[in-house]
Amino acid sequence: MAKELKDRALAKAKRPGITWDASATGLGFKVLPSGKKIWVMQLRWPGREMQTVRNIGVYGEEPAMTLAKARDKARQYYALAKAGVDPFEAEEREKAEEKARAEAERRAEAARKQNTFMGLSQRYIAGRRGNRRAEADAQEIRRLLVLAWGDRPVHEIAPRDVRQLIEQHLRRSAYSAKAAWTHAVGIFKLAVHEELIAASPCASLDKKLLFKNAKIGPRQRTLSDDEVFAFWRATGRLGYPAGPLYRLLLLTGCRLSEIAEARWSELHPELRRALRKGDADWSAVPAAHKVMTIPRERFKSDAEHIVPLVDDACRCLEGLPRFAGCEFLFTATGSGAVWLGSKHKARVDARMLRTLRALARRRGDDPTRVKLAPWVVHDLRRAVRTNLSALRVDDHIAEMVLGHARQGLQRIYDQHRYASEIRDALECWAARLHQIVQPVPTSPPPPNVVDLTARRRRAR
């Protein structure tokens, strides 16, 4: 017999069995032998010939099913069953559809993130691994492009957006604008290749019009003799690892990564042996032993490059510390290669400026008017190349000192390494560098000037 169910009685019920509700057709309250209380419903469900009992929920407070909710659900099920719809199958379909919608939203969100400019740029950067400039390019892309367009879908970036961003960079730095344009062209080419967009927003822009008022030319900055003197003096006071690393760059004309990532194994075995002994007479060490070999994977021309080391370069190596388990010549952590960032460069600049102002004061000029023109580490290579020309070193030898590949037929037919000629050129440059950083006074100092360096030497 069905009766009117009450919440108070249901809460106290303990005897196993089913009590049918008079207010909702087919609804029953069942107490299991274990004491668990559930809601059941007995109907002739669609597709069935006889009535069957089905479990429709657990009795109790939220999130379980109360009496009021059980009656609402029973009425819904009864209406669906009378309409020929199995409510359980309908719920399963609804759950499946909800799951499919959630999965579709998840995939759409993943696709949206993947198809944002940030996601695209990350794939572009990953595709450049192994490139010599990959790390520097990645930093430029994040700074110049991703900060502006990171979360934007690629297909929403229009030519107007590209033009406005390039113009914004042009107002600050023409070189930054040029780098931003170059990277944007490559990234949007990848977007076209992946069929994310039909055409690159850069394709409809005229580069000449975009950069018509910008003065972008090859860098021509080189260091004057006074600046070289100030640089040598500044690096002598920096200490390891920055000081000797900077000096090796000026002595060899190598690129920053070629020296900063140099390994002990890249030095000639006899040179390593001489360095371990210490206090070597480098003039007595055979020239064939004083070399460093840059492997092709770290050299721009994808070829092995042999760097002759002059005696001053060997002296720089002689003072380097060694760390157990570390193969790099220059390290800040004792495990990986050092990274010379803006902080090291700022310290060099500050010391150089002090020296340049001291030189101006010695000449009788106003030191406050002395400024250090902006320069980058790569300008050291230009200083070496300029001085080699001034020393009348043949152009093709000077270019090989810098590791520039020979061109045309010469590259194909002339396979001579020119090792002795490159060493002679670097020896000439080392001698010239000595003249710059240790100039011979042309006239005796005034009587009231005391040579403190000479005094310290005498005291020793």
C-alpha positions in Angstrom: 0.0 0.0 0.0 1.2 3.5 -0.9 1.2 6.1 1.8 2.2 9.8 2.2 5.9 9.8 2.9 7.3 12.3 5.5 10.9 13.5 5.9 10.9 12.9 9.7 9.7 9.3 9.3 12.2 8.6 6.4 15.1 9.9 8.6 14.2 7.5 11.3 13.4 4.5 9.1 15.7 1.4 9.8 13.6 -1.7 8.8 14.7 -3.1 5.4 12.1 -2.9 2.7 10.3 -0.6 0.3 7.6 2.0 1.2 5.7 3.4 -1.8 4.8 7.1 -2.0 1.2 8.1 -2.6 2.1 11.5 -4.0 4.2 10.3 -6.9 3.3 7.4 -9.1 5.8 4.5 -8.9 8.1 6.3 -6.4 9.4 4.1 -3.5 11.7 4.6 -0.5 13.9 1.5 0.1 16.0 0.7 3.1 18.8 -1.9 2.3 19.9 -4.5 4.8 23.1 -2.5 5.2 21.1 0.5 6.4 21.6 2.5 3.2 18.5 4.4 2.0 17.8 4.8 -1.7 15.0 5.9 -4.0 13.5 3.5 -6.4 10.8 3.7 -9.1 8.6 1.0 -10.5 7.1 1.4 -13.9 6.6 -0.4 -17.2 9.5 1.3 -18.9 9.5 1.8 -22.7 10.6 -1.4 -24.5 9.7 -3.6 -21.5 6.6 -5.8 -21.2 6.4 -5.8 -17.4 7.0 -3.4 -14.6 10.5 -3.3 -13.2 12.1 -1.4 -10.3 15.0 0.9 -11.0 17.3 2.8 -8.7 17.0 6.6 -9.2 19.1 8.0 -6.4 20.3 8.0 -2.8 18.2 9.4 0.0 19.6 12.3 2.2 20.6 15.9 2.2 22.6 17.7 -0.5 24.2 16.4 -2.6 22.0 13.3 -2.1 18.3 13.3 -3.1 15.7 14.7 -0.6 12.0 13.7 -0.7 11.0 16.8 -2.6 13.6 16.2 -5.3 12.8 12.5 -5.5 9.1 13.3 -6.2 10.1 15.9 -8.9 12.3 13.3 -10.5 9.7 10.6 -10.3 7.1 12.8 -12.0 9.6 13.7 -14.8 10.4 10.0 -15.3 6.7 9.1 -15.4 6.0 11.7 -18.0 8.9 10.6 -20.2 7.8 6.9 -19.8 4.3 7.7 -20.8 5.7 9.5 -23.9 7.6 6.4 -24.9 11.0 7.8 -23.8 13.2 5.8 -21.5 14.5 8.4 -19.1 17.6 6.4 -18.2 18.6 6.2 -21.9 17.8 9.9 -22.2 20.1 10.7 -19.2 22.9 8.6 -20.7 22.6 10.4 -24.0 22.6 13.7 -22.2 25.7 12.7 -20.2 27.4 11.6 -23.4 26.5 14.9 -25.1 27.7 16.9 -22.1 31.0 14.9 -22.1 31.4 15.5 -25.8 30.7 19.2 -25.4 33.3 19.4 -22.6 35.8 17.5 -24.8 35.1 19.8 -27.7 35.6 22.9 -25.5 38.8 21.4 -24.2 40.1 20.8 -27.7 38.9 24.2 -28.8 40.8 25.8 -25.9 43.9 23.8 -26.7 43.6 24.7 -30.4 43.1 28.3 -29.4 46.2 28.3 -27.3 48.1 26.5 -30.0 46.9 28.9 -32.6 47.7 32.1 -30.6 50.7 34.0 -31.7 52.5 32.8 -28.6 51.8 29.1 -29.4 52.9 29.7 -33.0 56.1 31.6 -32.0 57.0 28.7 -29.7 56.8 26.2 -32.5 58.8 28.6 -34.7 61.5 28.9 -32.0 61.5 25.1 -31.5 62.1 24.6 -35.2 65.2 26.8 -35.0 67.0 24.7 -32.5 70.6 24.1 -33.5 70.8 27.5 -35.3 73.7 29.6 -33.9 71.4 32.5 -33.2 68.5 30.5 -31.9 68.7 31.6 -28.3 69.2 35.3 -29.2 66.4 35.2 -31.7 64.0 33.6 -29.2 64.7 36.4 -26.8 64.1 39.0 -29.5 60.8 37.3 -30.5 59.5 37.3 -26.9 60.5 40.9 -26.3 59.5 42.5 -29.6 56.5 40.4 -30.7 55.1 38.1 -28.1 54.7 40.9 -25.5 52.4 42.6 -28.0 50.5 39.7 -29.6 51.0 36.7 -27.2 47.3 35.8 -26.5 45.9 36.9 -29.8 44.7 34.3 -32.3 47.0 34.3 -35.4 44.1 34.9 -37.8 43.1 38.1 -36.0 46.4 39.8 -36.6 46.0 42.1 -39.5 48.5 44.1 -41.7 47.4 47.2 -39.7 48.6 45.5 -36.5 52.0 44.7 -38.0 52.4 48.2 -39.3 51.5 49.8 -36.0 53.9 47.5 -34.1 56.8 48.2 -36.5 56.2 51.9 -36.3 56.2 51.7 -32.5 59.6 49.9 -32.5 60.9 52.4 -35.1 60.3 55.3 -32.7 62.7 53.6 -30.2 65.2 51.7 -32.3 65.5 51.1 -36.0 67.4 47.9 -35.4 64.7 46.5 -33.1 62.1 47.3 -35.7 64.1 45.5 -38.4 64.5 42.5 -36.1 60.8 42.5 -35.3 59.9 42.6 -39.0 62.3 39.7 -39.9 60.9 37.5 -37.1 57.3 38.4 -37.9 57.8 37.4 -41.6 59.2 34.0 -40.6 56.5 33.3 -38.0 53.6 34.2 -40.3 55.2 32.0 -43.1 54.9 29.1 -40.7 51.3 30.1 -40.0 50.6 29.9 -43.7 52.4 26.6 -44.0 50.3 25.2 -41.2 47.1 26.5 -42.9 46.2 28.7 -39.9 45.9 31.7 -42.2 45.5 32.0 -46.0 48.1 34.8 -46.4 50.7 36.5 -44.2 49.7 40.0 -42.9 53.3 41.0 -43.8 52.8 40.0 -47.4 50.6 43.0 -48.2 52.9 45.5 -46.6 55.7 47.2 -48.5 58.9 47.0 -46.5 60.4 50.1 -48.3 57.4 52.2 -47.4 57.4 50.9 -43.8 61.1 51.7 -43.3 61.4 54.6 -45.6 62.3 57.1 -42.8 64.4 54.7 -40.9 68.2 54.8 -41.0 69.2 51.2 -41.0 72.6 50.4 -42.2 75.4 48.0 -41.4 77.0 48.6 -38.0 80.1 50.7 -38.3 80.9 51.1 -34.6 84.5 50.3 -33.8 86.6 51.1 -30.7 89.2 53.8 -30.8 92.6 53.4 -29.4 91.5 55.2 -26.2 88.5 53.0 -25.9 90.6 49.9 -26.5 92.9 51.1 -23.7 89.9 51.7 -21.4 88.5 48.3 -22.3 91.7 46.5 -21.5 92.1 48.3 -18.2 88.4 47.6 -17.3 88.6 43.9 -18.1 91.8 43.6 -16.1 89.8 44.6 -13.0 86.7 42.5 -13.6 88.1 39.1 -12.6 87.0 35.6 -13.6 85.0 34.8 -15.7 84.2 38.0 -17.4 87.6 39.7 -17.4 89.7 37.0 -19.2 86.8 36.1 -21.5 86.5 39.7 -22.7 90.3 39.9 -23.2 90.3 36.7 -25.3 87.6 38.1 -27.5 89.9 41.1 -28.3 93.0 39.0 -28.7 91.4 36.4 -31.0 88.6 38.2 -32.9 86.3 35.3 -32.1 82.5 35.5 -31.6 81.2 35.7 -28.0 79.6 32.2 -28.1 82.8 30.7 -29.5 84.8 31.7 -26.5 82.1 31.7 -23.8 81.2 28.1 -24.6 84.8 26.9 -25.1 85.8 23.6 -23.5 89.1 22.4 -22.2 89.0 19.6 -24.7 89.2 22.1 -27.5 92.7 23.2 -26.5 95.7 21.3 -27.9 96.7 18.5 -25.5 100.2 19.9 -25.1 98.7 23.3 -24.4 96.5 21.8 -21.6 99.6 20.1 -20.2 101.5 23.4 -20.1 98.6 25.2 -18.5 98.4 22.6 -15.8 102.1 23.1 -15.0 101.7 26.9 -14.7 104.4 29.6 -15.2 105.2 28.4 -18.7 107.5 30.3 -21.0 105.0 30.7 -23.8 107.6 32.0 -26.2 109.3 28.6 -25.9 106.1 26.6 -26.5 105.8 25.5 -30.2 103.2 27.4 -32.2 101.6 24.2 -33.3 100.6 23.6 -29.6 99.1 27.0 -29.0 95.8 26.5 -30.7 92.1 26.1 -29.9 89.8 24.2 -32.2 86.2 25.4 -32.4 84.0 22.5 -33.5 81.7 23.0 -36.6 78.5 22.8 -34.5 79.5 26.0 -32.7 81.0 27.8 -35.7 79.0 30.0 -38.0 80.3 28.6 -41.3 79.5 25.0 -40.3 83.2 24.1 -40.5 85.9 23.4 -37.9 87.8 26.6 -37.1 91.4 26.6 -35.7 92.2 29.7 -33.6 96.0 30.4 -33.1 96.6 31.6 -29.6 99.2 34.3 -29.1 101.3 34.4 -25.9 99.0 37.0 -24.3 96.0 34.7 -25.0 97.8 31.8 -23.4 98.5 34.0 -20.3 94.7 34.6 -20.1 94.1 30.9 -20.1 96.9 30.3 -17.6 95.0 32.0 -14.8 91.7 30.3 -15.3 90.4 28.1 -12.4 89.3 24.5 -13.0 86.2 23.0 -11.5 85.7 19.3 -11.0 83.2 17.8 -13.5 83.1 21.0 -15.5 84.4 21.0 -19.1 84.0 24.7 -19.8 86.8 27.3 -19.6 84.4 29.9 -18.4 81.6 29.1 -15.9 79.7 31.0 -13.2 78.0 27.9 -11.7 80.8 25.3 -11.9 78.8 23.2 -14.3 77.6 25.1 -17.4 79.0 27.7 -19.7 78.9 31.3 -18.5 76.4 33.8 -19.9 77.7 37.4 -20.2 74.6 39.5 -19.8 73.9 43.1 -19.6 75.2 43.4 -16.0 78.7 42.4 -17.0 78.6 44.8 -20.0 77.3 47.6 -17.7 80.3 47.1 -15.4 82.7 47.3 -18.3 81.1 50.4 -19.6 81.2 52.1 -16.2 84.9 51.4 -15.8 85.7 52.4 -19.4 84.0 55.7 -18.9 86.0 56.4 -15.8 89.2 55.7 -17.6 88.2 57.8 -20.6 87.5 60.7 -18.3 90.8 60.2 -16.6 92.6 60.4 -20.0 90.7 63.5 -20.8 91.7 65.1 -17.5 95.3 64.2 -18.2 95.1 65.9 -21.6 93.6 69.0 -20.0 90.1 68.5 -21.4 86.9 68.7 -19.5 86.2 65.1 -18.3 82.5 65.8 -17.7 82.0 66.2 -21.5 83.4 62.8 -22.2 80.8 60.2 -23.2 81.1 56.5 -24.1 79.3 55.9 -27.4 77.1 52.8 -27.2 78.8 49.6 -28.4 78.2 45.9 -28.4 80.5 43.0 -27.8 80.5 42.1 -31.5 82.1 45.5 -32.2 85.3 44.0 -30.8 85.5 41.9 -33.9 85.2 45.0 -36.0 88.0 46.7 -33.9 90.3 43.7 -34.6 89.4 43.7 -38.3 90.0 47.4 -38.6 93.4 47.2 -37.0 94.4 44.3 -39.2 93.8 46.4 -42.2 95.7 49.3 -40.6 98.6 46.8 -40.1 98.4 46.0 -43.9 97.4 42.4 -43.4 96.0 41.0 -46.6 92.2 41.2 -46.8 91.7 37.4 -47.3 93.9 36.7 -44.3 92.1 39.3 -42.1 88.8 37.7 -43.1 90.1 34.3 -42.2 91.2 35.6 -38.8 87.5 36.4 -38.1 86.5 33.0 -39.4 84.6 34.4 -42.5 84.2 31.8 -45.2 85.9 32.4 -48.5 83.7 33.1 -51.4 83.3 31.9 -55.0 86.0 29.8 -56.7 88.5 30.5 -54.0 86.3 28.6 -51.5 86.1 25.6 -53.9 89.7 25.4 -55.2 91.9 26.9 -52.4 91.9 24.5 -49.5 95.0 25.8 -47.9 94.3 26.6 -44.1 96.7 29.6 -44.0 97.5 28.7 -40.3 100.9 30.4 -40.2 99.5 33.5 -42.0 96.6 33.8 -39.5 99.0 33.4 -36.6 101.3 36.1 -38.0 98.3 38.4 -38.3 97.3 37.8 -34.7 100.8 38.3 -33.6 100.9 41.7 -35.3 97.6 42.6 -33.7 98.9 41.5 -30.3 102.0 43.7 -30.7 99.7 46.7 -31.8 97.5 46.0 -28.8 100.6 46.2 -26.5 101.4 49.6 -28.0 97.8 50.8 -27.2 97.4 49.4 -23.7 101.0 50.0 -22.6 102.0 53.2 -24.4 105.5 54.5 -24.0 105.5 58.0 -22.6 106.8 60.5 -25.1 108.0 63.0 -22.5 109.0 62.7 -18.9 106.3 63.4 -16.4 106.3 66.6 -14.4 108.4 66.5 -11.2 105.3 66.6 -9.0 103.9 63.4 -10.6 104.8 60.1 -8.7 104.8 56.8 -10.6 102.9 54.7 -8.1 103.3 51.5 -10.2 107.0 51.8 -10.2 107.0 52.5 -6.5 105.0 49.3 -5.8 107.4 47.3 -8.0 110.3 48.6 -6.0 108.6 47.8 -2.7 108.2 44.1 -3.8 
